[in-house]
Amino acid sequence: LTDSVACLSGDSSDMSAYMEKILKASGQKTPDTKRILELNMDHPVVDKINSIFEKDAAAPVLKDYAHLLFDLATISEGGKINDPASFTRRVGELMSDALKS
């Protein structure tokens, strides 16, 4: 990870997310794979989330950020997120908060 805030990775023996998608599209069964969420600890977003955590580990916004990080990583690997409506709501709230002046 260099530019991205997060990505999903798998075990070295797991098939890639792209290969899994191709096989499923052709009607093939694929083994269940567990993806690992990797965070770019040098990314400014992770640094700001960590600052919030240090001030208040129970801050409700942390759960939203965790969901967003996972959804962004899922989208970046070409996957479909589980709850697009929640993703849209979270992004909208973040944009609204960022645009307050």
MODELLER restraints for C-alpha pairs under 7 A, 6 or more apart:
rsr = mdl.restraints
at = mdl.atoms
rsr.add(forms.Gaussian(group=physical.xy_distance, feature=features.Distance(at['CA:1:A'], at['CA:40:A']), mean=5.79, stdev=0.5))
rsr.add(forms.Gaussian(group=physical.xy_distance, feature=features.Distance(at['CA:4:A'], at['CA:40:A']), mean=6.92, stdev=0.5))
rsr.add(forms.Gaussian(group=physical.xy_distance, feature=features.Distance(at['CA:5:A'], at['CA:39:A']), mean=5.97, stdev=0.5))
rsr.add(forms.Gaussian(group=physical.xy_distance, feature=features.Distance(at['CA:5:A'], at['CA:40:A']), mean=5.13, stdev=0.5))
rsr.add(forms.Gaussian(group=physical.xy_distance, feature=features.Distance(at['CA:5:A'], at['CA:43:A']), mean=5.77, stdev=0.5))
rsr.add(forms.Gaussian(group=physical.xy_distance, feature=features.Distance(at['CA:5:A'], at['CA:45:A']), mean=6.93, stdev=0.5))
rsr.add(forms.Gaussian(group=physical.xy_distance, feature=features.Distance(at['CA:6:A'], at['CA:37:A']), mean=6.86, stdev=0.5))
rsr.add(forms.Gaussian(group=physical.xy_distance, feature=features.Distance(at['CA:6:A'], at['CA:38:A']), mean=5.48, stdev=0.5))
rsr.add(forms.Gaussian(group=physical.xy_distance, feature=features.Distance(at['CA:6:A'], at['CA:39:A']), mean=4.44, stdev=0.5))
rsr.add(forms.Gaussian(group=physical.xy_distance, feature=features.Distance(at['CA:6:A'], at['CA:40:A']), mean=5.77, stdev=0.5))
rsr.add(forms.Gaussian(group=physical.xy_distance, feature=features.Distance(at['CA:6:A'], at['CA:69:A']), mean=6.38, stdev=0.5))
rsr.add(forms.Gaussian(group=physical.xy_distance, feature=features.Distance(at['CA:6:A'], at['CA:73:A']), mean=5.55, stdev=0.5))
rsr.add(forms.Gaussian(group=physical.xy_distance, feature=features.Distance(at['CA:7:A'], at['CA:37:A']), mean=5.89, stdev=0.5))
rsr.add(forms.Gaussian(group=physical.xy_distance, feature=features.Distance(at['CA:7:A'], at['CA:38:A']), mean=5.34, stdev=0.5))
rsr.add(forms.Gaussian(group=physical.xy_distance, feature=features.Distance(at['CA:7:A'], at['CA:39:A']), mean=6.74, stdev=0.5))
rsr.add(forms.Gaussian(group=physical.xy_distance, feature=features.Distance(at['CA:7:A'], at['CA:73:A']), mean=4.46, stdev=0.5))
rsr.add(forms.Gaussian(group=physical.xy_distance, feature=features.Distance(at['CA:8:A'], at['CA:35:A']), mean=5.66, stdev=0.5))
rsr.add(forms.Gaussian(group=physical.xy_distance, feature=features.Distance(at['CA:8:A'], at['CA:36:A']), mean=5.30, stdev=0.5))
rsr.add(forms.Gaussian(group=physical.xy_distance, feature=features.Distance(at['CA:8:A'], at['CA:37:A']), mean=4.69, stdev=0.5))
rsr.add(forms.Gaussian(group=physical.xy_distance, feature=features.Distance(at['CA:8:A'], at['CA:38:A']), mean=6.02, stdev=0.5))
rsr.add(forms.Gaussian(group=physical.xy_distance, feature=features.Distance(at['CA:8:A'], at['CA:73:A']), mean=5.69, stdev=0.5))
rsr.add(forms.Gaussian(group=physical.xy_distance, feature=features.Distance(at['CA:8:A'], at['CA:74:A']), mean=6.69, stdev=0.5))
rsr.add(forms.Gaussian(group=physical.xy_distance, feature=features.Distance(at['CA:9:A'], at['CA:35:A']), mean=5.39, stdev=0.5))
rsr.add(forms.Gaussian(group=physical.xy_distance, feature=features.Distance(at['CA:9:A'], at['CA:36:A']), mean=5.08, stdev=0.5))
rsr.add(forms.Gaussian(group=physical.xy_distance, feature=features.Distance(at['CA:9:A'], at['CA:37:A']), mean=6.59, stdev=0.5))
rsr.add(forms.Gaussian(group=physical.xy_distance, feature=features.Distance(at['CA:10:A'], at['CA:34:A']), mean=6.60, stdev=0.5))
rsr.add(forms.Gaussian(group=physical.xy_distance, feature=features.Distance(at['CA:10:A'], at['CA:35:A']), mean=4.93, stdev=0.5))
rsr.add(forms.Gaussian(group=physical.xy_distance, feature=features.Distance(at['CA:10:A'], at['CA:36:A']), mean=5.89, stdev=0.5))
rsr.add(forms.Gaussian(group=physical.xy_distance, feature=features.Distance(at['CA:14:A'], at['CA:33:A']), mean=6.78, stdev=0.5))
rsr.add(forms.Gaussian(group=physical.xy_distance, feature=features.Distance(at['CA:17:A'], at['CA:77:A']), mean=6.84, stdev=0.5))
rsr.add(forms.Gaussian(group=physical.xy_distance, feature=features.Distance(at['CA:20:A'], at['CA:30:A']), mean=6.50, stdev=0.5))
rsr.add(forms.Gaussian(group=physical.xy_distance, feature=features.Distance(at['CA:23:A'], at['CA:30:A']), mean=6.97, stdev=0.5))
rsr.add(forms.Gaussian(group=physical.xy_distance, feature=features.Distance(at['CA:24:A'], at['CA:30:A']), mean=6.85, stdev=0.5))
rsr.add(forms.Gaussian(group=physical.xy_distance, feature=features.Distance(at['CA:37:A'], at['CA:70:A']), mean=6.76, stdev=0.5))
rsr.add(forms.Gaussian(group=physical.xy_distance, feature=features.Distance(at['CA:64:A'], at['CA:90:A']), mean=6.76, stdev=0.5))
rsr.add(forms.Gaussian(group=physical.xy_distance, feature=features.Distance(at['CA:68:A'], at['CA:87:A']), mean=6.73, stdev=0.5))
rsr.add(forms.Gaussian(group=physical.xy_distance, feature=features.Distance(at['CA:71:A'], at['CA:81:A']), mean=5.78, stdev=0.5))
rsr.add(forms.Gaussian(group=physical.xy_distance, feature=features.Distance(at['CA:74:A'], at['CA:80:A']), mean=6.63, stdev=0.5))
rsr.add(forms.Gaussian(group=physical.xy_distance, feature=features.Distance(at['CA:74:A'], at['CA:81:A']), mean=6.40, stdev=0.5))
rsr.add(forms.Gaussian(group=physical.xy_distance, feature=features.Distance(at['CA:75:A'], at['CA:81:A']), mean=6.82, stdev=0.5))
